Structure formats: C-alpha cells, structure tokens
Amino acid sequence: MRRLTRHGRYRLAVAAASALAVVGAALVVPSLAQAASTLGAAATQSGRYFGTAIAGGRLGDSAYSTIAAREFNMVTAENEMKPDATEPQQNVFNFTAGDQIYNWANSRGIKVRGHTLAWHSQQPGWMQNMSGSTLRNAMINHINGVMGHYRGKLAAWDVVNEAFNEDGSRRQSNLQATGNDWIEVAFRTARAADPSVKLCYNDYNIENWSYGKTQGVYRMIQDFRSRGVPIDCVGLQTHFTGGSSLPGNFQTTLSSFAALGVDVALTEVDVTNASTTQYAGLTQACVNVPRCIGITVWGVRDSDSWRSNESPLLFDGGGNKKAAYTSVLNVLNGAGPAPTGTPTPTPTTPPPGGANRIVGSQSGRCIDVPNSSRTNGTRVQLYDCHGQTNQQWTWTANRQLTVYAGSMCLDAAGSGNSAAVQIYSCNGQANQQWNVNSNGTITGVQSGRCLDVWGTANGQQVQIYDCNGQANQQFRLVPVG
Ligand code: 9MR
C-alpha cells in the first residue's frame, strides 16, 4: 500500500477502463459553463478528447509545440510507433522516437493513442518478405514487445490498421496470407499484452455507411463481438480529402458501430481545403453519438500535413486559427454534457446490517467519482460525493469491496463488458480483489497491492460502473469467501 503523506491521508484511486463508462459518466459541467477556448477543453465538456497527430521531429519548433500543447489533450505519434520505427531489426526494439512523443505528452497531462501494431505498410525491411508461421510469430512478438514497453501508459492502440479493400473484402498482404485469423490473433495477443489499454481497429473510407468497405469492417467487428474476440473501439480515420467528403450518413455509421458495443473515434481527420461545413458536420456527428469518444486531426498546421498542398487542417502554416477551427470549436461548445449513467436500481436484497456501505470518513459520504476522463487507462483520484479528495473510507477488517446489488462485481474491463471500469493495482494489475483494512485503507487481496492514481491528471473524476453497466451504484463490504 502506498501511503501519500501530503495530507497525512491515504489516497484512494481507481483507473477507468471503458471509454463508454466514462462517456456515460456524471460529468461536472455546470449548465452555465462558459464556452471553452481550446479544442481540448471544449471537447472535455462533453467527456470527449480532441487530439492531433504529432511528428516528433517537429517538437523542437516552438510555434508547433505551443499550439499542440495548448489545443489538444490527446496525441497520436504520426510515424514513431509504427513497426518500422519500433522494431527496425528483428527482436531489436527501439522506442527512442516513440518515447519522445509519449514523454512530451505525458509531462503535459496529454494522453496518447498508440499507432499502429499490425499493418501491411511501414513494416521494417526484415518483415516485408516474411510469410507463414514465421511472419505470424514475428507479428505476435512485435505486439508483445511494443505493448510491453508501453504497458499501462496509453489510452488506446490501433492494433490493426487498414486491413480491408474498398469492396469490403480483406486486403491482400503478407499478414493476410498467414491466415484469415491474423486480425483476431493480433487482438487476442494485444489484450494479453496490456489489459489496461483500449484495443482499436483503424481504417479509412469507412465513414459512409452504405460503402462496401464500411460494411466489411462492420461485419468483422460484429463477428468479433459475437465470438468474444477482444476489441474495444473502431477508429474511423476520416480523411475527407483526395476526393472523398463527409457523407450524409456519417452519424449512422458511428452509431451503428457503437451499437455493436465498441467505442468509436475519428482518428486522422483532415478535409480538403478545411471545409467549415464538413469540419462542423463531422464534429457534430461525433458529439451526437455517446460512444464517439474523441476526434483527432492528422497534424497541427497545414504545413505539417501529409497533404499540405490541400491545406486540410485547422491551423494555417503561420499557426493561425482557420475558419474551420472556429466551426469545430463552436460545435464542441454547443454539445451538452455527456449523458448521465443509468439510474441506480433498487436492490433486490437488502444489504447486511451495520456499516456495510463504504462511505467516506465524514458522515454520509459515498464513493463517487464524478467528472471524467473518457480514456481507458487514465488514472484518477477517487472523490467522495462532495468532491473531497484524499478521503479515508470506513472499514470492516477482512472484508472485500464489492457492489451492493446481487452478484455484481466492481470490475468490468475486457471485451463484452462495455460499460464498466477496471480497478487496477499500483502495478497495473487488473481484476484484483480488495480488502478494506482496519486503518481505513484498501489493499489488494494479494499482498502489497494498492489502489493507484494513474497518470498526471489527478483531479479528473469518473463514474464507477458495475459489470452490468449500472452507474451510481453503492458498494458494500462482504465477507471474504
Ligand atoms: O502521416 C503519415 C506520413 O507521414 C507517412 O509518410 C505515411 C506513411 O505511410 O503515413 C502517414 O500516416 C498514415 C497513417 O499512419 C495511417 N492512415 C493514413 C495516414 C496518411 O497516409
């Protein structure tokens, strides 16, 4: 158990593991809140994030890094976490460039999406000519190596990128040639390598609901969900450029994927000439879908874009905000707070008598974690219902913490359970049980494990859900065994 002495109290914290759980969180957003003046702050009002791709080589450009740090609260490494960057020689991993971006972001309280682990493109030379079980094993080893390095640190990983053809069939590649199950093997490997991170499938041209590729990816996600293949999210790259534009059915696409029990995110947005109507429309579609957890644009200034000749981003080459910036900001500011969780159900059985409810050391306080980061893996401070941090909690020795009603548990990460949070130990261990000690602290059943505060974003608040996605639960102490 880690003791935090700053206030002479023990700190109790949880880690949120489901973006949906937090989408549905009870955000503290006063209805009279003033409009936010940055993209990240504006998105946060509805429990979302706003991100950008970051090129590590540009971080020394102060105009670039100033805008990036000011405006965004999520970043994706544009190239630095791809296979050719992270495993340049077989089984020789190099995280220098990826860590540069991770550390830049983490030190500023900005979260990071990992991009990408298994892709037909940007493979290191040694991998490109591999085939069969040799390649399959190399893919698995790569996922384990990279995810092991970033274990517990990232918000999400694009586990597999761009694996479909435009007609909805699988893209032919050396990875596909190892067997049609290569994608689910990648996801299963990823889940085991880092149970704390959201696992995403990421692709372009899957924004139009009636398009063949969209339908092909949808069927795969549907199949994975039905068979319990671990997958948490779908990234729609949203490159409205090079001839494609915002389809009228974009929101239908987002809500249809979400209905499969996954989060959706817009992961690489850019729009030819930064059309204000398209930028506003894609943003509105996201905020209209509760499980659309955030938007990432693919670069900071037009001059940073992979398609700079199309001026597709929100800042011009001089770092000035473009009209599209304002259109996005206005939509984000117009979004209401994230929906609150489902009402607390009436327990079917009364709680055991006595002090079985976990309450704060001050009378009447219950465990609550309002406000939120919506990002899996975010480590947060546990608050009481009055917004007090660093509370101690009433105890009963040799008891365990569990949910009040029925057989619900205080756990929920993993596939198939879309609306709950995982409590982690300080070592990043999921699925722990917890003892409440005689001094009011909570420790893991396994010796020495404590609840922890993940990341630097202490003060963010999240809702605790049960395994059935019920919010606003009360928790009680039950005897061990
Ligand atoms: O923006 C990236 C560019 O710097 C690289 O040269 C290119 C190489 O494939 O990848 C770009 O990012 C791509 C992303 O990783 C996946 N979706 C399409 C993006 C734009 O090509």
Boltz pocket constraint, residues with backbone or C-beta under 6 A from the ligand:
constraints:
  - pocket:
      binder: B
      contacts: [[A, 78], [A, 79], [A, 121], [A, 122], [A, 161], [A, 204], [A, 237], [A, 268], [A, 306]]
      max_distance: 6.0
